[in-house]
């Protein structure tokens, strides 16, 4: 799955992923010219997925809407 813009030129992207056997969606929102916030950060991203989101802006905020979403924080925090 790739980051797909919700509405053209909206600077809001969605990424569908599977976590614990359930489909989930991450949302990347542009905060300004070069910063993004990601709501419900996905797990298991490939290097290509990271490269794609990095091209849209620097991720400066991760938002976990409820418990369980912090699993991605812990896994990705160990990423080099």
Steps between C-alpha positions, in 0.01 A plus 500: 500500500615851431416830664199626301390861505140521622406795277736643240715782644353448849836395650319226691603141425367163612692174533317171550677231701426186700564482874413194707290365212289817463507760224598842626569841350777744576447862405779746420407868531706793384566739789683759291728512196728217611357335814256212537302341780407133474187374673494127579854435377528176302721205587720304264582778255753420230789730421307605186203599719728710724661660195158586357374672816836674551460656154173660617659660807674438828291309752502714814198357685364149556149473640370177656121536531470228768693221670640243263617762255808555712632163374607671178682766702702238683582302185591800285701665778754221458530572124845642407 
